[in-house]
Amino acid sequence: MAAPTSLRRGGAAARATPGQGHKHRGRKHTANGLLWIAPALILVVGLIYFSIGYTAYVATLDWNGFILSQPTSVGFDNFRAMFTDAVFWRSLQHTLIFFVVTFTVQTWLGFTFAAIMHSKIRLRGLYKVVVFVPTVLAPAAMAPIFRQIFEVRGQLNQLLTAIGLESWTNAWLADGRTAMGVVMLATIWQWTGLTFILFYAAMSQIDPEVLEAARVDGASNTRTLRSIVWPMCKGTTVALATLGLIGALKTFDWPFLITRGGPNRSTEFLGTYIYHTMMQEKRFGYAAAISVALLVLALTCGVIMSLRTQRSGRK
Amino acid sequence: MFATRTRTSKIALQVIATLMAVPFLLPLIAMVQGSLAGRGFRNYVLVWETGVLLTYLRNSVIISVFAILIVYVATMLAAFGFSKLRIRGKEFYFWALLLALTMPEAVLLTPLFITASTFDMYNQLIAVILPVAALQIPFATLLARNFYDGIPSEIIEAARVDGANIWQVFRRVVLPLTKPIAAAIVVLTLIAAWNAYLIPLLMLNDPQSQVLTLLPSFFVSQWTNDQTGVLAAAVIAAIPMIIAYLALQKYFERGLSAGALK
């Protein structure tokens, strides 16, 4: 790896890296630089870019995925079919609702909890661990208990019966309206800890004197939180919103493991729809076309995200 | 944030905090409790008797270790190149990496499936390790590059003047400074690799040789409708990560928040 190097001189050659304040002096090392970035590039191009290209190609085929069976080229038919496919649009709609609900609830919970943890309180360390631990656990390990809690004879219905609310019991996972709620609940359970940690870090940056001044002026706790702390955490909220949107597009594990996209496709997301189309219906071309749509959506979000990061880096 | 001047308000805040935190614990409690229902500890014995536990655990460990190694090496080298070396078309390559940042796993499904069946790569751990690592690299490189950008180039210049070549500078001067970001990258990759579900599900279709996240579904396939046993399998699948988190709490929290914000 110790490639021969030569130092270059000359101020004009210095090109400051974007988002960086201080000036470089005009010396940089040309150590066959490509060798340094090659392993990362080869892996990413070889796997991810290859996959994108291949998916785009398969998206123009009518193919059952068996190597020996001859695919038929159908041009853009798969995409045309997609635009009139009710399940595709429903999956998108689910993604959007899912994002709005999980993001709102997580932000509210995480923000409030962070504010409480920044107050005088006992057992802070314990609370933090309890809220954060779901973040590191695999949905695959947690899905069985979420299924069980909401089963017809599960803990929730038992609890409702025990406190005399038998009329409220429901087959939560078999009911299209509530199954999505369970998927959202599991997601919120998992990711609130991360939202909390980020707000907690953002609040550590706020000068206590600002808060003190507000109190002296007679602002109440909620007023201080709403008018001072919340605006000062705006950067974190925006970052979490973009992350949440991309996360919603990528959603697969929870709906797949809890409801398999059902009942009656009421918890179908793009990821689960691709999986079903491919593995069960063996319509590889169509699955690939949905993949391309998903990729375009995720990329759009990604570009918006990096533009935003660049702008905030330059301020 | 909340000013609590009276005793009542102190207690009220403590109660609110507890009420907010307890629901996060409930699924875990229900899970452990459920796993001990009926036959009690026998449930765990049943999971053990499937005979796959150690293989699954070993596979999870191998996949995580190699994914971490690959991501660490590739990322540390690439980020150094992107931050401190002159490479023609550097920003183009960097953008090429960044574009892969938002890649949904589901887009890999078709190509992975077909590549694996063409080259007969099913049930080989490498077929899981490589995609998992490749999905982590763009993000890890972005994190590491931002970190390297904060290391003054003067340090490198000084070492160069003293006659060190660029590789020695990297190994002896720069790399020791990168521990904080390396820890974040290791933790992020560990979580992604250990918790991976979709890629192992697709690539490892021999039930005898899968990973720990697939243990609950394997148990379902062996003992249909044995809820308590499934929960025991789920507890076993969750335990290693809980231990890792409790032991390395600080790094997990830092790693995940560094990962979220950049």
HADDOCK unambig.tbl for C-alpha pairs under 7 A between the chains (distance, minus, plus):
assign (segid A and resid 2 and name CA) (segid B and resid 167 and name CA) 5.19 0.50 0.50
assign (segid A and resid 28 and name CA) (segid B and resid 84 and name CA) 6.84 0.50 0.50
assign (segid A and resid 28 and name CA) (segid B and resid 85 and name CA) 5.83 0.50 0.50
assign (segid A and resid 28 and name CA) (segid B and resid 86 and name CA) 5.92 0.50 0.50
assign (segid A and resid 29 and name CA) (segid B and resid 85 and name CA) 5.03 0.50 0.50
assign (segid A and resid 29 and name CA) (segid B and resid 86 and name CA) 5.84 0.50 0.50
assign (segid A and resid 30 and name CA) (segid B and resid 85 and name CA) 5.83 0.50 0.50
assign (segid A and resid 30 and name CA) (segid B and resid 86 and name CA) 5.16 0.50 0.50
assign (segid A and resid 30 and name CA) (segid B and resid 87 and name CA) 6.80 0.50 0.50
assign (segid A and resid 33 and name CA) (segid B and resid 81 and name CA) 5.94 0.50 0.50
assign (segid A and resid 33 and name CA) (segid B and resid 85 and name CA) 6.07 0.50 0.50
assign (segid A and resid 33 and name CA) (segid B and resid 86 and name CA) 6.43 0.50 0.50
assign (segid A and resid 33 and name CA) (segid B and resid 87 and name CA) 5.22 0.50 0.50
assign (segid A and resid 34 and name CA) (segid B and resid 87 and name CA) 6.40 0.50 0.50
assign (segid A and resid 36 and name CA) (segid B and resid 77 and name CA) 5.17 0.50 0.50
assign (segid A and resid 36 and name CA) (segid B and resid 78 and name CA) 5.27 0.50 0.50
assign (segid A and resid 36 and name CA) (segid B and resid 81 and name CA) 5.48 0.50 0.50
assign (segid A and resid 37 and name CA) (segid B and resid 77 and name CA) 6.28 0.50 0.50
assign (segid A and resid 37 and name CA) (segid B and resid 78 and name CA) 3.98 0.50 0.50
assign (segid A and resid 37 and name CA) (segid B and resid 81 and name CA) 6.00 0.50 0.50
assign (segid A and resid 39 and name CA) (segid B and resid 74 and name CA) 5.43 0.50 0.50
assign (segid A and resid 40 and name CA) (segid B and resid 74 and name CA) 4.91 0.50 0.50
assign (segid A and resid 40 and name CA) (segid B and resid 75 and name CA) 6.44 0.50 0.50
assign (segid A and resid 40 and name CA) (segid B and resid 78 and name CA) 6.29 0.50 0.50
assign (segid A and resid 40 and name CA) (segid B and resid 137 and name CA) 6.69 0.50 0.50
assign (segid A and resid 43 and name CA) (segid B and resid 134 and name CA) 5.67 0.50 0.50
assign (segid A and resid 44 and name CA) (segid B and resid 134 and name CA) 5.39 0.50 0.50
assign (segid A and resid 47 and name CA) (segid B and resid 131 and name CA) 6.77 0.50 0.50
assign (segid A and resid 47 and name CA) (segid B and resid 134 and name CA) 6.86 0.50 0.50
assign (segid A and resid 51 and name CA) (segid B and resid 108 and name CA) 5.83 0.50 0.50
assign (segid A and resid 51 and name CA) (segid B and resid 111 and name CA) 5.35 0.50 0.50
assign (segid A and resid 54 and name CA) (segid B and resid 111 and name CA) 6.16 0.50 0.50
assign (segid A and resid 55 and name CA) (segid B and resid 110 and name CA) 6.51 0.50 0.50
assign (segid A and resid 55 and name CA) (segid B and resid 111 and name CA) 6.29 0.50 0.50
assign (segid A and resid 115 and name CA) (segid B and resid 1 and name CA) 5.37 0.50 0.50
assign (segid A and resid 115 and name CA) (segid B and resid 2 and name CA) 6.89 0.50 0.50
assign (segid A and resid 116 and name CA) (segid B and resid 1 and name CA) 6.70 0.50 0.50
assign (segid A and resid 116 and name CA) (segid B and resid 2 and name CA) 6.50 0.50 0.50
assign (segid A and resid 116 and name CA) (segid B and resid 17 and name CA) 6.89 0.50 0.50
assign (segid A and resid 118 and name CA) (segid B and resid 1 and name CA) 5.53 0.50 0.50
assign (segid A and resid 119 and name CA) (segid B and resid 1 and name CA) 5.05 0.50 0.50
assign (segid A and resid 119 and name CA) (segid B and resid 2 and name CA) 5.32 0.50 0.50
assign (segid A and resid 119 and name CA) (segid B and resid 3 and name CA) 6.91 0.50 0.50
assign (segid A and resid 121 and name CA) (segid B and resid 14 and name CA) 6.47 0.50 0.50
assign (segid A and resid 127 and name CA) (segid B and resid 21 and name CA) 6.18 0.50 0.50
assign (segid A and resid 130 and name CA) (segid B and resid 21 and name CA) 6.53 0.50 0.50
assign (segid A and resid 130 and name CA) (segid B and resid 24 and name CA) 6.43 0.50 0.50
assign (segid A and resid 130 and name CA) (segid B and resid 25 and name CA) 6.25 0.50 0.50
assign (segid A and resid 131 and name CA) (segid B and resid 21 and name CA) 6.01 0.50 0.50
assign (segid A and resid 131 and name CA) (segid B and resid 24 and name CA) 5.78 0.50 0.50
assign (segid A and resid 136 and name CA) (segid B and resid 191 and name CA) 6.42 0.50 0.50
assign (segid A and resid 136 and name CA) (segid B and resid 241 and name CA) 6.73 0.50 0.50
assign (segid A and resid 137 and name CA) (segid B and resid 238 and name CA) 6.29 0.50 0.50
assign (segid A and resid 137 and name CA) (segid B and resid 241 and name CA) 6.45 0.50 0.50
assign (segid A and resid 138 and name CA) (segid B and resid 195 and name CA) 4.65 0.50 0.50
assign (segid A and resid 140 and name CA) (segid B and resid 197 and name CA) 6.74 0.50 0.50
assign (segid A and resid 140 and name CA) (segid B and resid 213 and name CA) 5.52 0.50 0.50
assign (segid A and resid 141 and name CA) (segid B and resid 213 and name CA) 6.09 0.50 0.50
assign (segid A and resid 141 and name CA) (segid B and resid 234 and name CA) 4.70 0.50 0.50
assign (segid A and resid 141 and name CA) (segid B and resid 237 and name CA) 5.68 0.50 0.50
assign (segid A and resid 141 and name CA) (segid B and resid 238 and name CA) 5.70 0.50 0.50
assign (segid A and resid 142 and name CA) (segid B and resid 234 and name CA) 6.68 0.50 0.50
assign (segid A and resid 144 and name CA) (segid B and resid 231 and name CA) 6.43 0.50 0.50
assign (segid A and resid 145 and name CA) (segid B and resid 27 and name CA) 6.63 0.50 0.50
assign (segid A and resid 145 and name CA) (segid B and resid 31 and name CA) 5.63 0.50 0.50
assign (segid A and resid 145 and name CA) (segid B and resid 231 and name CA) 6.74 0.50 0.50
assign (segid A and resid 189 and name CA) (segid B and resid 24 and name CA) 6.32 0.50 0.50
assign (segid A and resid 197 and name CA) (segid B and resid 257 and name CA) 6.98 0.50 0.50
assign (segid A and resid 198 and name CA) (segid B and resid 257 and name CA) 6.10 0.50 0.50
assign (segid A and resid 221 and name CA) (segid B and resid 2 and name CA) 5.71 0.50 0.50
assign (segid A and resid 221 and name CA) (segid B and resid 3 and name CA) 6.76 0.50 0.50
assign (segid A and resid 239 and name CA) (segid B and resid 261 and name CA) 6.46 0.50 0.50
assign (segid A and resid 250 and name CA) (segid B and resid 104 and name CA) 5.22 0.50 0.50
assign (segid A and resid 271 and name CA) (segid B and resid 106 and name CA) 5.44 0.50 0.50
assign (segid A and resid 288 and name CA) (segid B and resid 110 and name CA) 6.59 0.50 0.50
assign (segid A and resid 291 and name CA) (segid B and resid 106 and name CA) 6.86 0.50 0.50
assign (segid A and resid 291 and name CA) (segid B and resid 107 and name CA) 4.96 0.50 0.50
assign (segid A and resid 295 and name CA) (segid B and resid 103 and name CA) 6.70 0.50 0.50
assign (segid A and resid 295 and name CA) (segid B and resid 104 and name CA) 6.90 0.50 0.50
assign (segid A and resid 295 and name CA) (segid B and resid 107 and name CA) 6.86 0.50 0.50
assign (segid A and resid 298 and name CA) (segid B and resid 102 and name CA) 5.85 0.50 0.50
assign (segid A and resid 298 and name CA) (segid B and resid 103 and name CA) 6.96 0.50 0.50
assign (segid A and resid 299 and name CA) (segid B and resid 99 and name CA) 6.94 0.50 0.50
assign (segid A and resid 299 and name CA) (segid B and resid 102 and name CA) 6.21 0.50 0.50
assign (segid A and resid 302 and name CA) (segid B and resid 102 and name CA) 5.90 0.50 0.50
